[in-house]
């Protein structure tokens, strides 16, 4: 087993990547993805880079990751999707970006639709194309 240093370095690198996603640093984050970091990388809670960018309101980062193949339908360990997180946080630009990327408003627990209904958010329901 021996030296555990590479594992710590890898963990620190992953932590940096998730921080870039949270901060909406699309250019830096996508440079790593373009260099080979898996676009659907998950943290210890099952959150993807896309989930963190969406939850923290970074529509441009969401679009950049989606353009690189990030799956907008990947739920975290609690069954939450990026779209439901964006609806919960009332981030219309992020909701639009995720819908454009093919996110399913009825996926997840609770789904984006359920979340919008739970909070009586007519504007979010409209963005989810519910009439």
DSSP file (Angstrom, degrees, kcal/mol; ACC not computed):
  #  RESIDUE AA STRUCTURE BP1 BP2  ACC     N-H-->O    O-->H-N    N-H-->O    O-->H-N    TCO  KAPPA ALPHA  PHI   PSI    X-CA   Y-CA   Z-CA
    1    1 A X              0   0    0      0, 0.0     0, 0.0     0, 0.0     0, 0.0   0.000 360.0 360.0 360.0 -55.9    0.0    0.0    0.0
    2    2 A X        +     0   0    0      2,-0.1     2,-0.3     0, 0.0     0, 0.0  -0.166 360.0  38.0  59.3-128.9    2.8    2.4    0.9
    3    3 A X        -     0   0    0      1,-0.1     3,-0.2     2,-0.0     4,-0.2  -0.409  49.2-178.6 -71.9 122.5    2.5    6.1   -0.2
    4    4 A X    >>  +     0   0    0     -2,-0.3     4,-1.6     1,-0.2     3,-0.5   0.360  55.4 104.5 -98.7   3.7   -0.9    7.6   -0.1
    5    5 A X  H 3> S+     0   0    0      1,-0.2     4,-2.5     2,-0.2     5,-0.2   0.887  73.9  55.6 -55.4 -45.8    0.2   11.0   -1.4
    6    6 A X  H 3> S+     0   0    0      1,-0.2     4,-2.5    -3,-0.2    -1,-0.2   0.886 106.2  52.8 -58.2 -36.1   -1.2   10.5   -5.0
    7    7 A X  H <> S+     0   0    0     -3,-0.5     4,-2.5     2,-0.2    -1,-0.2   0.913 109.6  48.0 -63.7 -41.5   -4.7    9.8   -3.5
    8    8 A X  H  X S+     0   0    0     -4,-1.6     4,-2.6     2,-0.2    -2,-0.2   0.910 111.6  50.1 -65.6 -41.0   -4.5   13.0   -1.5
    9    9 A X  H  X S+     0   0    0     -4,-2.5     4,-2.3     2,-0.2    -2,-0.2   0.908 111.4  48.6 -62.7 -41.3   -3.4   15.0   -4.6
   10   10 A X  H  X S+     0   0    0     -4,-2.5     4,-2.7    -5,-0.2    -2,-0.2   0.913 111.3  49.8 -64.5 -42.8   -6.2   13.5   -6.6
   11   11 A X  H  X S+     0   0    0     -4,-2.5     4,-2.4     1,-0.2    -2,-0.2   0.902 111.3  48.9 -62.7 -41.8   -8.7   14.3   -3.9
   12   12 A X  H  X S+     0   0    0     -4,-2.6     4,-2.0     2,-0.2    -1,-0.2   0.886 111.2  50.5 -65.4 -38.3   -7.4   17.9   -3.8
   13   13 A X  H  X S+     0   0    0     -4,-2.3     4,-2.2     2,-0.2    -2,-0.2   0.931 111.1  47.7 -64.6 -45.8   -7.7   18.2   -7.6
   14   14 A X  H  X S+     0   0    0     -4,-2.7     4,-2.5     1,-0.2     5,-0.2   0.911 110.1  52.9 -61.6 -42.0  -11.3   16.9   -7.6
   15   15 A X  H  X S+     0   0    0     -4,-2.4     4,-1.9     1,-0.2    -1,-0.2   0.895 108.3  51.2 -59.5 -40.4  -12.1   19.4   -4.8
   16   16 A X  H  X S+     0   0    0     -4,-2.0     4,-2.2     2,-0.2    -1,-0.2   0.918 109.0  50.8 -62.0 -44.3  -10.7   22.2   -6.9
   17   17 A X  H  X S+     0   0    0     -4,-2.2     4,-2.0     1,-0.2    -2,-0.2   0.924 110.4  47.8 -61.3 -45.5  -12.8   21.1   -9.9
   18   18 A X  H  X S+     0   0    0     -4,-2.5     4,-2.3     1,-0.2    -1,-0.2   0.852 110.2  54.1 -65.4 -32.8  -16.0   21.0   -7.8
   19   19 A X  H  X S+     0   0    0     -4,-1.9     4,-2.2    -5,-0.2    -1,-0.2   0.895 106.2  51.6 -64.9 -40.7  -15.1   24.5   -6.5
   20   20 A X  H  X>S+     0   0    0     -4,-2.2     5,-2.4     2,-0.2     4,-0.7   0.897 110.2  49.7 -62.4 -39.8  -14.7   25.8  -10.0
   21   21 A X  H ><5S+     0   0    0     -4,-2.0     3,-0.8     1,-0.2    -2,-0.2   0.931 111.2  48.3 -64.4 -45.6  -18.2   24.4  -10.8
   22   22 A X  H 3<5S+     0   0    0     -4,-2.3    -1,-0.2     1,-0.2    -2,-0.2   0.869 113.9  47.5 -61.0 -37.1  -19.7   26.1   -7.7
   23   23 A X  H 3<5S-     0   0    0     -4,-2.2    -1,-0.2    -5,-0.1    -2,-0.2   0.540 111.0-120.7 -84.8  -7.2  -18.0   29.4   -8.6
   24   24 A X  T <<5 +     0   0    0     -3,-0.8     2,-1.9    -4,-0.7     3,-0.2   0.805  53.7 158.5  73.8  28.7  -19.1   29.3  -12.2
   25   25 A X     >< +     0   0    0     -5,-2.4     4,-2.6     1,-0.2     5,-0.3  -0.527   8.1 167.0 -84.9  72.0  -15.6   29.4  -13.6
   26   26 A X  H  >  +     0   0    0     -2,-1.9     4,-3.0     1,-0.2     5,-0.3   0.879  67.3  51.7 -58.4 -45.7  -16.6   27.9  -16.9
   27   27 A X  H  > S+     0   0    0     -3,-0.2     4,-1.5     2,-0.2    -1,-0.2   0.940 115.4  40.2 -62.4 -48.9  -13.4   28.7  -18.8
   28   28 A X  H  > S+     0   0    0      2,-0.2     4,-1.5     1,-0.2    -1,-0.2   0.938 117.9  48.2 -64.5 -46.7  -11.0   27.1  -16.2
   29   29 A X  H  X S+     0   0    0     -4,-2.6     4,-2.0     1,-0.2     3,-0.3   0.918 112.0  48.4 -61.2 -45.2  -13.4   24.1  -15.6
   30   30 A X  H  X S+     0   0    0     -4,-3.0     4,-3.1    -5,-0.3    -1,-0.2   0.787 103.1  62.0 -70.4 -26.3  -13.9   23.4  -19.3
   31   31 A X  H  X S+     0   0    0     -4,-1.5     4,-1.2    -5,-0.3    -1,-0.2   0.910 107.4  45.3 -62.1 -40.6  -10.1   23.5  -19.9
   32   32 A X  H  <>S+     0   0    0     -4,-1.5     5,-2.3    -3,-0.3     4,-0.3   0.917 113.6  48.7 -67.5 -43.2   -9.8   20.6  -17.5
   33   33 A X  H ><5S+     0   0    0     -4,-2.0     3,-1.6     1,-0.2    -2,-0.2   0.926 110.4  51.2 -62.1 -44.1  -12.7   18.8  -19.1
   34   34 A X  H 3<5S+     0   0    0     -4,-3.1    -1,-0.2     1,-0.3    -2,-0.2   0.794 107.1  55.4 -63.0 -27.1  -11.3   19.4  -22.6
   35   35 A X  T 3<5S-     0   0    0     -4,-1.2    -1,-0.3    -5,-0.2    -2,-0.2   0.461 135.7 -80.1 -86.6  -1.9   -8.0   17.9  -21.3
   36   36 A X  T < 5S+     0   0    0     -3,-1.6     2,-0.2     1,-0.3    -3,-0.2   0.409  79.3 141.2 123.9  -4.3   -9.7   14.7  -20.2
   37   37 A X      < -     0   0    0     -5,-2.3    -1,-0.3    -6,-0.1     2,-0.1  -0.533  65.9-101.5 -65.9 132.9  -11.4   15.2  -16.9
   38   38 A X    >   -     0   0    0     -2,-0.2     3,-1.7     1,-0.2    -1,-0.1  -0.358  24.1-143.7 -58.8 127.8  -14.7   13.3  -17.1
   39   39 A X  T 3  S+     0   0    0      1,-0.3    11,-0.4    29,-0.2    10,-0.3   0.764 100.5  50.3 -66.4 -24.5  -17.5   15.8  -17.7
   40   40 A X  T 3  S+     0   0    0      8,-0.1    -1,-0.3     9,-0.1    -2,-0.1   0.030  79.1 153.8-102.4  26.6  -19.9   13.8  -15.5
   41   41 A X    <   -     0   0    0     -3,-1.7     8,-0.9     7,-0.1     2,-0.3  -0.259  29.1-152.9 -52.9 138.5  -17.4   13.6  -12.6
   42   42 A X  B     -A   48   0A   0      6,-0.2     6,-0.2     7,-0.1     2,-0.1  -0.879   4.8-138.7-119.3 150.7  -19.3   13.2   -9.2
   43   43 A X    >   -     0   0    0      4,-2.1     3,-1.9    -2,-0.3    -1,-0.0  -0.248  48.4 -77.8 -91.7-171.2  -18.4   14.2   -5.7
   44   44 A X  T 3  S+     0   0    0      1,-0.3    -1,-0.0     2,-0.1    -2,-0.0   0.616 133.0  50.6 -67.7 -11.5  -19.0   12.1   -2.5
   45   45 A X  T 3  S-     0   0    0      2,-0.1    32,-2.5    31,-0.0    33,-0.3   0.367 120.5-106.4-102.8   1.8  -22.7   13.1   -2.6
   46   46 A X  S <  S+     0   0    0     -3,-1.9     2,-0.3     1,-0.3    -2,-0.1   0.516  70.5 147.9  85.5   4.9  -23.2   12.1   -6.2
   47   47 A X        -     0   0    0     29,-0.1    -4,-2.1     4,-0.1    -1,-0.3  -0.578  36.9-145.1 -75.2 133.2  -23.4   15.7   -7.4
   48   48 A X  B  >  -A   42   0A   0     -2,-0.3     4,-2.1    26,-0.3    -6,-0.2  -0.421  28.4-104.9 -86.2 169.3  -21.9   16.3  -10.9
   49   49 A X  H  > S+     0   0    0     -8,-0.9     4,-2.4   -10,-0.3     5,-0.2   0.903 125.4  53.0 -57.5 -41.4  -20.1   19.4  -12.0
   50   50 A X  H  > S+     0   0    0    -11,-0.4     4,-2.8     1,-0.2    -1,-0.2   0.905 105.9  52.9 -62.0 -43.2  -23.2   20.3  -13.9
   51   51 A X  H  > S+     0   0    0      1,-0.2     4,-3.0     2,-0.2     5,-0.2   0.930 111.1  45.9 -58.5 -47.2  -25.4   19.9  -10.7
   52   52 A X  H  X S+     0   0    0     -4,-2.1     4,-1.7     1,-0.2    -1,-0.2   0.905 113.4  48.3 -66.7 -41.0  -23.1   22.2   -8.7
   53   53 A X  H  <>S+     0   0    0     -4,-2.4     5,-2.7    -5,-0.2    -1,-0.2   0.918 115.4  46.1 -63.0 -42.5  -23.0   24.8  -11.5
   54   54 A X  H ><5S+     0   0    0     -4,-2.8     3,-1.7     1,-0.2    -2,-0.2   0.939 111.4  50.1 -65.3 -48.1  -26.8   24.7  -11.8
   55   55 A X  H 3<5S+     0   0    0     -4,-3.0    -1,-0.2     1,-0.3    -2,-0.2   0.814 111.0  50.2 -63.0 -30.8  -27.5   24.9   -8.1
   56   56 A X  T 3<5S-     0   0    0     -4,-1.7    -1,-0.3    -5,-0.2    -2,-0.2   0.306 119.3-108.3 -95.5   9.5  -25.2   27.9   -7.7
   57   57 A X  T < 5 +     0   0    0     -3,-1.7     2,-0.9     1,-0.2    -3,-0.2   0.767  66.7 144.4  82.4  28.1  -26.8   29.8  -10.6
   58   58 A X     >< +     0   0    0     -5,-2.7     4,-2.2     1,-0.2    -1,-0.2  -0.709  14.9 170.4-106.3  84.0  -24.2   29.7  -13.3
   59   59 A X  H  > S+     0   0    0     -2,-0.9     4,-2.7     1,-0.2     5,-0.2   0.873  77.4  53.5 -61.3 -40.8  -26.1   29.3  -16.6
   60   60 A X  H  > S+     0   0    0      1,-0.2     4,-2.4     2,-0.2    -1,-0.2   0.892 110.5  47.2 -64.2 -38.4  -23.0   29.9  -18.8
   61   61 A X  H  > S+     0   0    0      2,-0.2     4,-2.6     1,-0.2     5,-0.2   0.898 110.7  52.4 -68.7 -40.1  -21.1   27.1  -17.0
   62   62 A X  H  X S+     0   0    0     -4,-2.2     4,-2.6     2,-0.2    -2,-0.2   0.939 111.8  46.3 -58.5 -47.5  -24.1   24.8  -17.3
   63   63 A X  H  X S+     0   0    0     -4,-2.7     4,-2.4     1,-0.2    -2,-0.2   0.912 112.0  50.4 -62.8 -42.5  -24.2   25.5  -21.1
   64   64 A X  H  X S+     0   0    0     -4,-2.4     4,-0.8     2,-0.2    -1,-0.2   0.905 113.5  45.0 -63.9 -41.7  -20.5   25.0  -21.5
   65   65 A X  H ><>S+     0   0    0     -4,-2.6     5,-2.4     2,-0.2     3,-0.6   0.904 112.2  51.9 -68.4 -40.8  -20.6   21.7  -19.6
   66   66 A X  H ><5S+     0   0    0     -4,-2.6     3,-1.9     1,-0.3    -2,-0.2   0.894 104.8  56.2 -62.6 -39.3  -23.7   20.6  -21.6
   67   67 A X  H 3<5S+     0   0    0     -4,-2.4    -1,-0.3     1,-0.3    -2,-0.2   0.775 105.8  53.0 -61.6 -25.0  -21.9   21.4  -24.8
   68   68 A X  T <<5S-     0   0    0     -4,-0.8    -1,-0.3    -3,-0.6    -2,-0.2   0.258 131.9 -91.4 -96.1  10.9  -19.2   19.0  -23.7
   69   69 A X  T < 5 +     0   0    0     -3,-1.9    -3,-0.2     1,-0.3    -2,-0.1   0.565  64.7 164.0  96.8   9.5  -21.7   16.2  -23.1
   70   70 A X      < -     0   0    0     -5,-2.4     2,-0.7    -8,-0.1    -1,-0.3  -0.393  41.1-122.5 -60.6 136.2  -22.6   16.6  -19.4
   71   71 A X    >   -     0   0    0      1,-0.1     3,-1.3    -2,-0.1    -1,-0.1  -0.730  19.1-164.2 -86.5 111.0  -25.8   14.7  -18.7
   72   72 A X  T 3  S+     0   0    0     -2,-0.7    11,-0.5    29,-0.3    10,-0.5   0.601  85.9  61.6 -71.3  -8.1  -28.5   17.0  -17.4
   73   73 A X  T 3  S+     0   0    0      8,-0.1     2,-0.6    30,-0.1    -1,-0.2   0.468  70.1 116.4 -96.7  -1.5  -30.4   14.0  -16.1
   74   74 A X    <   -     0   0    0     -3,-1.3     8,-0.4     7,-0.0   -26,-0.3  -0.567  52.6-155.3 -74.3 116.4  -27.9   12.6  -13.7
   75   75 A X        -     0   0    0     -2,-0.6     6,-0.2     6,-0.1    -2,-0.1  -0.518  12.8-119.6 -85.6 156.2  -29.4   12.8  -10.2
   76   76 A X    >   -     0   0    0      4,-2.4     3,-2.2    -2,-0.2   -30,-0.2  -0.162  45.4 -79.4 -82.7-174.1  -27.3   12.9   -7.1
   77   77 A X  T 3  S+     0   0    0    -32,-2.5   -31,-0.1     1,-0.3    -1,-0.1   0.691 132.4  54.1 -64.2 -17.7  -27.4   10.3   -4.3
   78   78 A X  T 3  S-     0   0    0    -33,-0.3    -1,-0.3     2,-0.1    31,-0.1   0.352 120.6-106.5 -96.8   5.3  -30.6   11.9   -2.9
   79   79 A X  S <  S+     0   0    0     -3,-2.2    30,-3.1     1,-0.3     2,-0.3   0.595  72.6 142.5  83.9  10.8  -32.4   11.6   -6.3
   80   80 A X        -     0   0    0     28,-0.2    -4,-2.4     4,-0.0    -1,-0.3  -0.689  37.2-150.4 -89.7 137.3  -32.2   15.3   -7.0
   81   81 A X     >  -     0   0    0     29,-0.4     4,-2.1    -2,-0.3     5,-0.2  -0.641  27.3-112.6 -98.8 160.3  -31.5   16.5  -10.6
   82   82 A X  H  > S+     0   0    0    -10,-0.5     4,-2.3    -8,-0.4     5,-0.2   0.887 118.4  54.5 -56.4 -38.1  -29.8   19.7  -11.7
   83   83 A X  H  > S+     0   0    0    -11,-0.5     4,-2.3     2,-0.2    -1,-0.2   0.914 107.0  48.6 -65.1 -43.3  -33.1   21.0  -13.0
   84   84 A X  H  > S+     0   0    0      1,-0.2     4,-2.7     2,-0.2    -1,-0.2   0.895 111.3  51.6 -63.1 -38.5  -34.9   20.5   -9.7
   85   85 A X  H  X S+     0   0    0     -4,-2.1     4,-2.1     2,-0.2    -2,-0.2   0.904 109.7  48.8 -63.5 -41.3  -32.0   22.3   -8.0
   86   86 A X  H  <>S+     0   0    0     -4,-2.3     5,-2.3     2,-0.2     4,-0.3   0.873 112.4  48.3 -67.0 -37.4  -32.2   25.2  -10.4
   87   87 A X  H ><5S+     0   0    0     -4,-2.3     3,-1.2     3,-0.2    -2,-0.2   0.928 110.5  51.6 -66.4 -44.7  -36.0   25.4   -9.9
   88   88 A X  H 3<5S+     0   0    0     -4,-2.7    -2,-0.2     1,-0.3    -1,-0.2   0.892 113.2  44.6 -58.0 -41.0  -35.6   25.3   -6.1
   89   89 A X  T 3<5S-     0   0    0     -4,-2.1    -1,-0.3    -5,-0.2    -2,-0.2   0.451 111.5-123.9 -84.2  -0.3  -33.0   28.1   -6.2
   90   90 A X  T < 5 +     0   0    0     -3,-1.2     2,-0.6    -4,-0.3    -3,-0.2   0.964  53.1 157.3  54.9  58.9  -35.3   30.1   -8.6
   91   91 A X     >< +     0   0    0     -5,-2.3     4,-2.4     1,-0.2     3,-0.4  -0.789  16.8 179.5-114.2  84.1  -32.6   30.4  -11.3
   92   92 A X  H  > S+     0   0    0     -2,-0.6     4,-2.5     1,-0.2     5,-0.2   0.854  80.1  51.9 -58.7 -38.6  -34.5   31.0  -14.6
   93   93 A X  H  > S+     0   0    0      1,-0.2     4,-2.1     2,-0.2    -1,-0.2   0.883 111.9  47.0 -66.2 -36.6  -31.4   31.3  -16.8
   94   94 A X  H  > S+     0   0    0     -3,-0.4     4,-2.7     2,-0.2     5,-0.2   0.905 110.2  52.7 -69.9 -41.6  -30.1   28.0  -15.5
   95   95 A X  H  X S+     0   0    0     -4,-2.4     4,-2.6     1,-0.2    -2,-0.2   0.931 110.7  48.2 -58.3 -45.5  -33.5   26.3  -16.0
   96   96 A X  H  X S+     0   0    0     -4,-2.5     4,-2.7     1,-0.2    -2,-0.2   0.924 111.2  50.3 -60.6 -44.7  -33.5   27.5  -19.6
   97   97 A X  H  X S+     0   0    0     -4,-2.1     4,-1.3     1,-0.2    -2,-0.2   0.904 112.9  45.9 -61.5 -42.4  -30.0   26.2  -20.1
   98   98 A X  H  <>S+     0   0    0     -4,-2.7     5,-2.5     2,-0.2     4,-0.2   0.888 112.1  50.4 -69.3 -39.1  -30.9   22.8  -18.7
   99   99 A X  H ><5S+     0   0    0     -4,-2.6     3,-1.6     1,-0.2    -2,-0.2   0.917 109.2  52.0 -63.7 -42.0  -34.1   22.6  -20.7
  100  100 A X  H 3<5S+     0   0    0     -4,-2.7    -1,-0.2     1,-0.3    -2,-0.2   0.821 106.3  55.5 -61.2 -30.6  -32.1   23.5  -23.8
  101  101 A X  T 3<5S-     0   0    0     -4,-1.3   -29,-0.3    -5,-0.2    -1,-0.3   0.451 127.3-100.0 -83.7  -0.7  -29.7   20.6  -22.9
  102  102 A X  T < 5 +     0   0    0     -3,-1.6    -3,-0.2    -4,-0.2    -2,-0.1   0.671  59.2 170.1  94.8  17.8  -32.6   18.2  -22.8
  103  103 A X      < -     0   0    0     -5,-2.5     2,-0.7    -8,-0.1    -1,-0.2  -0.340  33.4-126.8 -63.0 143.9  -33.3   17.9  -19.1
  104  104 A X    >   -     0   0    0      1,-0.1     3,-1.7   -32,-0.1     8,-0.3  -0.844  11.2-156.9 -96.3 113.2  -36.5   16.1  -18.2
  105  105 A X  T 3  S+     0   0    0     -2,-0.7     8,-2.3     1,-0.3     7,-0.5   0.692  92.9  52.6 -64.0 -17.5  -38.7   18.2  -15.9
  106  106 A X  T 3  S+     0   0    0      6,-0.2    -1,-0.3     5,-0.2     2,-0.2   0.421  89.4 100.9 -99.1   2.8  -40.4   15.1  -14.5
  107  107 A X    < > +     0   0    0     -3,-1.7     5,-0.6     3,-0.1   -26,-0.2  -0.517  64.7  28.4 -84.9 154.4  -37.2   13.2  -13.5
  108  108 A X  B   5S-B  111   0B   0     -2,-0.2     3,-0.4     3,-0.2     2,-0.4  -0.082  91.9 -56.9  91.8 171.9  -35.9   13.0  -10.0
  109  109 A X  T   5S+     0   0    0    -30,-3.1     2,-0.1     1,-0.5    -1,-0.1  -0.936 133.4  13.2-135.7 108.5  -37.2   13.0   -6.5
  110  110 A X  T   5S-     0   0    0     -2,-0.4    -1,-0.5     1,-0.1   -29,-0.4   0.685 104.4-140.6 -72.7 156.7  -38.7   15.5   -6.2
  111  111 A X  B  >5 -B  108   0B   0     -3,-0.4     4,-2.6    -5,-0.1    -3,-0.2  -0.235  25.1-104.8 -72.8 168.7  -38.8   16.4   -9.9
  112  112 A X  H  ><S+     0   0    0     -5,-0.6     4,-2.6    -7,-0.5     5,-0.2   0.893 124.4  51.4 -60.6 -39.7  -38.4   19.9  -11.2
  113  113 A X  H  > S+     0   0    0     -8,-2.3     4,-2.5     2,-0.2     5,-0.2   0.939 110.5  47.2 -63.1 -46.6  -42.2   20.0  -11.8
  114  114 A X  H  > S+     0   0    0     -9,-0.3     4,-2.9     1,-0.2    -2,-0.2   0.905 112.4  50.9 -60.7 -41.0  -43.0   18.8   -8.3
  115  115 A X  H  X S+     0   0    0     -4,-2.6     4,-1.7     2,-0.2    -2,-0.2   0.928 110.9  47.2 -63.3 -45.9  -40.5   21.4   -6.9
  116  116 A X  H  <>S+     0   0    0     -4,-2.6     5,-2.8     1,-0.2     4,-0.2   0.904 115.2  46.2 -63.1 -41.3  -42.1   24.2   -8.9
  117  117 A X  H ><5S+     0   0    0     -4,-2.5     3,-1.3     3,-0.2    -2,-0.2   0.911 108.0  56.7 -67.2 -41.6  -45.6   23.2   -7.9
  118  118 A X  H 3<5S+     0   0    0     -4,-2.9    -1,-0.2     1,-0.3    -2,-0.2   0.867 114.5  38.6 -58.3 -37.6  -44.6   22.8   -4.2
  119  119 A X  T 3<5S-     0   0    0     -4,-1.7    -1,-0.3    -5,-0.2    -2,-0.2   0.345 109.6-122.1 -97.0   6.6  -43.4   26.4   -4.1
  120  120 A X  T < 5 +     0   0    0     -3,-1.3     2,-1.2    -4,-0.2    -3,-0.2   0.875  50.5 166.4  58.8  39.2  -46.3   27.7   -6.3
  121  121 A X     >< +     0   0    0     -5,-2.8     4,-2.4     1,-0.2    -1,-0.2  -0.697  15.4 174.6 -95.8  89.8  -43.8   29.0   -8.8
  122  122 A X  H  > S+     0   0    0     -2,-1.2     4,-2.3     1,-0.2    -1,-0.2   0.864  80.3  54.4 -62.3 -37.7  -45.8   29.9  -11.9
  123  123 A X  H  > S+     0   0    0      2,-0.2     4,-1.8     1,-0.2    -1,-0.2   0.891 110.2  46.4 -66.4 -37.5  -42.8   31.4  -13.6
  124  124 A X  H  > S+     0   0    0      2,-0.2     4,-1.7     1,-0.2    -2,-0.2   0.911 111.0  52.1 -69.3 -41.4  -40.7   28.2  -13.1
  125  125 A X  H  <>S+     0   0    0     -4,-2.4     5,-2.3     1,-0.2    -2,-0.2   0.899 108.2  52.4 -59.6 -39.9  -43.6   26.1  -14.3
  126  126 A X  H ><5S+     0   0    0     -4,-2.3     3,-1.5     1,-0.2    -1,-0.2   0.901 107.7  51.0 -62.9 -40.8  -43.8   28.2  -17.4
  127  127 A X  H 3<5S+     0   0    0     -4,-1.8    -1,-0.2     1,-0.3    -2,-0.2   0.816 104.4  57.4 -66.3 -29.1  -40.1   27.7  -18.0
  128  128 A X  T 3<5S-     0   0    0     -4,-1.7    -1,-0.3    -5,-0.1    -2,-0.2   0.347 120.2-114.6 -82.0   7.6  -40.6   24.0  -17.7
  129  129 A X  T < 5 +     0   0    0     -3,-1.5     2,-0.5     1,-0.2    -3,-0.2   0.843  65.6 148.4  62.6  38.7  -43.1   24.3  -20.5
  130  130 A X      <       0   0    0     -5,-2.3    -1,-0.2    -6,-0.1    -2,-0.1  -0.899 360.0 360.0-103.0 128.2  -46.1   23.4  -18.4
  131  131 A X              0   0    0     -2,-0.5    -1,-0.1    -3,-0.1    -5,-0.1   0.413 360.0 360.0-106.7 360.0  -49.3   25.1  -19.4
